[in-house]
Amino acid sequence: MNLDMFSLDGKVAMVTGSSKGLGRAAAMALARAGADIAVCGRNPDDIDAAVAEIRKQGHEAAGFAFDVTRKEGVDQGVAEILARFGRVDILFNNAGTNYRVPVLEYPEAEWDRILATNLKAYYLVAQAVVPQMIERGYGKVINMSSILGHVGLQNQLAYASSKGGVEQMTKVMALEWAKAGVRVNAIAPTYFETEMVKQIRHDRERFDFINERTPMGRWGKLEEIEGIVIFLAAPASDFITGQSILIDGGWTAW
Ligand SMILES: NC(=O)c1ccc[n+]([C@@H]2O[C@H](COP(=O)([O-])OP(=O)(O)OC[C@H]3O[C@@H](n4cnc5c(N)ncnc54)[C@H](OP(=O)(O)O)[C@@H]3O)[C@@H](O)[C@H]2O)c1
């Protein structure tokens, strides 16, 4: 077997929400596999820190601050990335957020914010990035889903709805772009320790529930996202499209 099929040498990867958390871990991994990285987020200090960390390890990266929920900002941000790197071969739609209360208390403004960030933004970014992939006849799109795109959980109205949408969006994009050489897959993690879930991490009852509910008995570690992201970005997965890969310690095997 030729391990070059896992190499991303000469590729450019754009990762939304890579200033922190899972996106940052994924960006570091894609860089180590050989790709130049467009680090995206909103907070410039976090973006600069992520870019510096990638460069410190000897890889190329540049930062781009824009709000993924605004079409104008997305188009401008992607234009800047294309001007800087000349191309985007790998798009990881990862930026996301959450708000947890019961259905009957769910504020409309939070519903709109979660759906805009976790779902609408993924198609806005893809619309801006994918045409130049189609022109070259090759590209990889990875959409960040969640176990909550597959199963339900209390207090997760907008989040689970958005991730269910990501699962379906992934299939539609995969079908539309299959013959153009653009592969589209989703990854669906369980709980990983990031800022987005730190509130739950410090809630003993919920922390214990997650451990007990997970066959492997624990949360994911940030580095456990790396292998699947590299695989889906690399030529090794070229005949895989329209799929969702769960990284969940067995949660959904029940
Ligand atoms: N952590 C988990 O347990 C878990 C499990 C399953 C799936 N996920 C998914 O993984 C993805 C990343 O989550 P995470 O836990 O790593 O979250 P995180 O640590 O809170 O990071 C979120 C990232 O998204 C960016 N972002 C949020 N809203 C944005 C917006 N409107 N425009 C541009 N960037 C925006 C943030 O940048 P700024 O801070 O600068 O806005 C940050 O870089 C999400 O899609 C989440 O649903 C997470």
The ligand as an SDF file (V2000), in Angstrom:
LIG
                    3D

 48 52  0  0  0  0  0  0  0  0999 V2000
  -17.3930   19.8130   21.3350 N   0  0  0  0  0  0  0  0  0  0  0  0
  -18.2340   18.8050   21.1440 C   0  0  0  0  0  0  0  0  0  0  0  0
  -18.4850   18.0020   22.0410 O   0  0  0  0  0  0  0  0  0  0  0  0
  -18.8710   18.6080   19.7880 C   0  0  0  0  0  0  0  0  0  0  0  0
  -19.5300   17.3960   19.5350 C   0  0  0  0  0  0  0  0  0  0  0  0
  -20.1080   17.1830   18.2850 C   0  0  0  0  0  0  0  0  0  0  0  0
  -20.0200   18.1630   17.3020 C   0  0  0  0  0  0  0  0  0  0  0  0
  -19.3910   19.3360   17.5940 N   0  0  0  0  0  0  0  0  0  0  0  0
  -19.3340   20.3470   16.5270 C   0  0  0  0  0  0  0  0  0  0  0  0
  -17.9860   20.7000   16.2770 O   0  0  0  0  0  0  0  0  0  0  0  0
  -17.9410   22.0490   15.7800 C   0  0  0  0  0  0  0  0  0  0  0  0
  -16.9200   22.8190   16.5920 C   0  0  0  0  0  0  0  0  0  0  0  0
  -17.3360   22.8180   17.9530 O   0  0  0  0  0  0  0  0  0  0  0  0
  -16.3340   23.1100   19.1630 P   0  0  0  0  0  0  0  0  0  0  0  0
  -16.8320   22.3250   20.3010 O   0  0  0  0  0  0  0  0  0  0  0  0
  -14.9390   22.9970   18.7120 O   0  0  0  0  0  0  0  0  0  0  0  0
  -16.7340   24.6370   19.4600 O   0  0  0  0  0  0  0  0  0  0  0  0
  -15.8680   25.8750   19.9900 P   0  0  0  0  0  0  0  0  0  0  0  0
  -14.6620   25.4440   20.7290 O   0  0  0  0  0  0  0  0  0  0  0  0
  -16.8550   26.7640   20.6660 O   0  0  0  0  0  0  0  0  0  0  0  0
  -15.3780   26.5650   18.6260 O   0  0  0  0  0  0  0  0  0  0  0  0
  -16.3390   27.0910   17.7350 C   0  0  0  0  0  0  0  0  0  0  0  0
  -15.6240   27.7160   16.5710 C   0  0  0  0  0  0  0  0  0  0  0  0
  -16.6120   28.2080   15.6410 O   0  0  0  0  0  0  0  0  0  0  0  0
  -16.3950   29.5980   15.3960 C   0  0  0  0  0  0  0  0  0  0  0  0
  -17.6740   30.2580   15.1690 N   0  0  0  0  0  0  0  0  0  0  0  0
  -18.8060   30.1680   15.9140 C   0  0  0  0  0  0  0  0  0  0  0  0
  -19.7620   30.9540   15.3840 N   0  0  0  0  0  0  0  0  0  0  0  0
  -19.2350   31.5530   14.2780 C   0  0  0  0  0  0  0  0  0  0  0  0
  -19.7200   32.4600   13.3230 C   0  0  0  0  0  0  0  0  0  0  0  0
  -20.9710   32.9400   13.3630 N   0  0  0  0  0  0  0  0  0  0  0  0
  -18.9000   32.8600   12.3280 N   0  0  0  0  0  0  0  0  0  0  0  0
  -17.6210   32.3970   12.2520 C   0  0  0  0  0  0  0  0  0  0  0  0
  -17.1000   31.5280   13.1330 N   0  0  0  0  0  0  0  0  0  0  0  0
  -17.8890   31.1030   14.1460 C   0  0  0  0  0  0  0  0  0  0  0  0
  -15.7030   30.0900   16.6550 C   0  0  0  0  0  0  0  0  0  0  0  0
  -14.9810   31.2770   16.4060 O   0  0  0  0  0  0  0  0  0  0  0  0
  -15.2490   32.6100   17.3210 P   0  0  0  0  0  0  0  0  0  0  0  0
  -15.1120   32.1510   18.7490 O   0  0  0  0  0  0  0  0  0  0  0  0
  -14.1790   33.5480   16.8980 O   0  0  0  0  0  0  0  0  0  0  0  0
  -16.6200   33.0280   16.9590 O   0  0  0  0  0  0  0  0  0  0  0  0
  -14.7770   28.9120   16.9880 C   0  0  0  0  0  0  0  0  0  0  0  0
  -13.6250   28.9620   16.1850 O   0  0  0  0  0  0  0  0  0  0  0  0
  -19.3670   22.5780   15.8820 C   0  0  0  0  0  0  0  0  0  0  0  0
  -20.0070   22.4790   14.6260 O   0  0  0  0  0  0  0  0  0  0  0  0
  -20.0250   21.6420   16.8760 C   0  0  0  0  0  0  0  0  0  0  0  0
  -21.4130   21.5570   16.6950 O   0  0  0  0  0  0  0  0  0  0  0  0
  -18.8010   19.5770   18.7990 C   0  0  0  0  0  0  0  0  0  0  0  0
  1  2  1  0
  2  3  2  0
  2  4  1  0
  4  5  1  0
  4 48  2  0
  5  6  2  0
  6  7  1  0
  7  8  2  0
  8  9  1  0
  8 48  1  0
  9 10  1  0
  9 46  1  0
 10 11  1  0
 11 12  1  0
 11 44  1  0
 12 13  1  0
 13 14  1  0
 14 15  2  0
 14 16  1  0
 14 17  1  0
 17 18  1  0
 18 19  2  0
 18 20  1  0
 18 21  1  0
 21 22  1  0
 22 23  1  0
 23 24  1  0
 23 42  1  0
 24 25  1  0
 25 26  1  0
 25 36  1  0
 26 27  1  0
 26 35  1  0
 27 28  2  0
 28 29  1  0
 29 30  1  0
 29 35  2  0
 30 31  1  0
 30 32  2  0
 32 33  1  0
 33 34  2  0
 34 35  1  0
 36 37  1  0
 36 42  1  0
 37 38  1  0
 38 39  2  0
 38 40  1  0
 38 41  1  0
 42 43  1  0
 44 45  1  0
 44 46  1  0
 46 47  1  0
M  CHG  2   8   1  16  -1
M  END
$$$$
